[in-house]
Amino acid sequence: MQIFLQTERLILRRFTGADVDNLFDLDSDPEVMRFINGGIPTSRDEIEHDSLPAFLHYYERGDRYGFWAAIEKSSGEFLGWFHFRPGEGSGPNEPELGYRLRKSAWGKGYATEGSKALVHKGFTELGAERIVASAYEANTASRRVMEKVGMTLVRTYPVGQSDPLLVGPERFNSNGVDYALEKDDWERQG
Ligand SMILES: CC(C)(COP(=O)(O)OP(=O)(O)OC[C@H]1O[C@@H](n2cnc3c(N)ncnc32)[C@H](O)[C@@H]1OP(=O)(O)O)[C@@H](O)C(=O)NCCC(=O)NCCS
């Protein structure tokens, strides 16, 4: 197991080709997918031939950033994942933080614990200067994690007509929100 980092209760390890079922189970819960694409499960084919190879590609090319599987230390169970990598159009020192956990793991502070550790590693070891994150405005849990990590709201913007939430099973409208944390501010927060 190639461990990227550990916290008190979590191990963040590299994904392997054997994680197809873990990812498939995670994305099969419409509640997990609610604020991703309106609640639509990801197909096994897409995971096997698209998402997982994309995750593995980060390690293959030796990138310092990427996607990591979150494992609960006490049970050894796969809880979900964190990503920490520059988003499209962002500079190399501006990673985007994200997370997706199984419903059974929600409300235990795991997303905050993993995110705080990634933010610390990003600013102290990986050369990050600014960390960003995005969510739908209605995704209170995700926004709360961003706030607990020390991020602040940068902008709120309307989503486009073809946004997944508008065409997904629930069909509800929600603005997008962007958060950010500058290295200087993080250092000041102590
Ligand atoms: C977002 C997610 C990763 C949060 O994981 P988590 O481990 O439950 O997060 P934490 O326990 O660290 O913190 C969640 C916070 O949100 C709060 N919260 C959760 N649901 C809430 C709600 N409906 N209304 C208000 N607050 C809520 C919790 O009380 C907690 O805040 P607190 O510590 O101040 O009480 C998890 O909900 C998830 O995987 N959701 C599905 C995927 C997803 O939406 N990912 C983010 C895409 S932007």
The ligand as a MOL file (V3000), in Angstrom:
LIG
                    3D

  0  0  0     0  0            999 V3000
M  V30 BEGIN CTAB
M  V30 COUNTS 48 50 0 0 0
M  V30 BEGIN ATOM
M  V30 1 C -19.1720 16.7270 1.7380 0
M  V30 2 C -18.7830 15.5000 2.5600 0
M  V30 3 C -17.4560 14.9380 2.0260 0
M  V30 4 C -18.5880 15.9450 4.0280 0
M  V30 5 O -18.0650 14.8380 4.7340 0
M  V30 6 P -18.1290 14.7010 6.3260 0
M  V30 7 O -17.0240 13.7730 6.7300 0
M  V30 8 O -19.4950 14.3710 6.7370 0
M  V30 9 O -17.7590 16.1870 6.7730 0
M  V30 10 P -17.3940 16.6410 8.2730 0
M  V30 11 O -18.0140 15.7070 9.2570 0
M  V30 12 O -15.9190 16.8600 8.3460 0
M  V30 13 O -18.0830 18.0920 8.3580 0
M  V30 14 C -19.3950 18.2810 7.8680 0
M  V30 15 C -19.9620 19.5630 8.4530 0
M  V30 16 O -21.1270 19.9160 7.7300 0
M  V30 17 C -22.2320 19.9790 8.6370 0
M  V30 18 N -23.4120 19.5410 7.8930 0
M  V30 19 C -23.5900 18.3770 7.2490 0
M  V30 20 N -24.7910 18.3600 6.6540 0
M  V30 21 C -25.3770 19.5390 6.9290 0
M  V30 22 C -26.6190 20.1160 6.5950 0
M  V30 23 N -27.5040 19.4810 5.8220 0
M  V30 24 N -26.8920 21.3600 7.0650 0
M  V30 25 C -25.9950 22.0360 7.8310 0
M  V30 26 N -24.7840 21.5190 8.1740 0
M  V30 27 C -24.4900 20.2870 7.7300 0
M  V30 28 C -21.8420 19.0660 9.7750 0
M  V30 29 O -22.5790 19.3390 10.9270 0
M  V30 30 C -20.3670 19.4150 9.8880 0
M  V30 31 O -20.1650 20.6820 10.4860 0
M  V30 32 P -19.8450 20.8760 12.0750 0
M  V30 33 O -18.5990 20.0750 12.3610 0
M  V30 34 O -19.6570 22.3270 12.2130 0
M  V30 35 O -21.0250 20.3260 12.8170 0
M  V30 36 C -19.8680 14.4010 2.5040 0
M  V30 37 O -21.0800 14.9670 2.8900 0
M  V30 38 C -20.0070 13.7950 1.1070 0
M  V30 39 O -19.2380 12.9140 0.7280 0
M  V30 40 N -21.0250 14.2630 0.3430 0
M  V30 41 C -21.2910 13.6880 -0.9950 0
M  V30 42 C -20.2480 14.0880 -2.0150 0
M  V30 43 C -20.0920 15.5860 -2.1150 0
M  V30 44 O -21.0740 16.3150 -2.1510 0
M  V30 45 N -18.8300 16.0370 -2.1830 0
M  V30 46 C -18.5140 17.4400 -2.2810 0
M  V30 47 C -18.7190 17.9510 -3.6410 0
M  V30 48 S -18.3570 19.7090 -3.7300 0
M  V30 END ATOM
M  V30 BEGIN BOND
M  V30 1 1 1 2
M  V30 2 1 2 3
M  V30 3 1 2 4
M  V30 4 1 2 36
M  V30 5 1 4 5
M  V30 6 1 5 6
M  V30 7 2 6 7
M  V30 8 1 6 8
M  V30 9 1 6 9
M  V30 10 1 9 10
M  V30 11 2 10 11
M  V30 12 1 10 12
M  V30 13 1 10 13
M  V30 14 1 13 14
M  V30 15 1 14 15
M  V30 16 1 15 16
M  V30 17 1 15 30
M  V30 18 1 16 17
M  V30 19 1 17 18
M  V30 20 1 17 28
M  V30 21 1 18 19
M  V30 22 1 18 27
M  V30 23 2 19 20
M  V30 24 1 20 21
M  V30 25 1 21 22
M  V30 26 2 21 27
M  V30 27 1 22 23
M  V30 28 2 22 24
M  V30 29 1 24 25
M  V30 30 2 25 26
M  V30 31 1 26 27
M  V30 32 1 28 29
M  V30 33 1 28 30
M  V30 34 1 30 31
M  V30 35 1 31 32
M  V30 36 2 32 33
M  V30 37 1 32 34
M  V30 38 1 32 35
M  V30 39 1 36 37
M  V30 40 1 36 38
M  V30 41 2 38 39
M  V30 42 1 38 40
M  V30 43 1 40 41
M  V30 44 1 41 42
M  V30 45 1 42 43
M  V30 46 2 43 44
M  V30 47 1 43 45
M  V30 48 1 45 46
M  V30 49 1 46 47
M  V30 50 1 47 48
M  V30 END BOND
M  V30 END CTAB
M  END
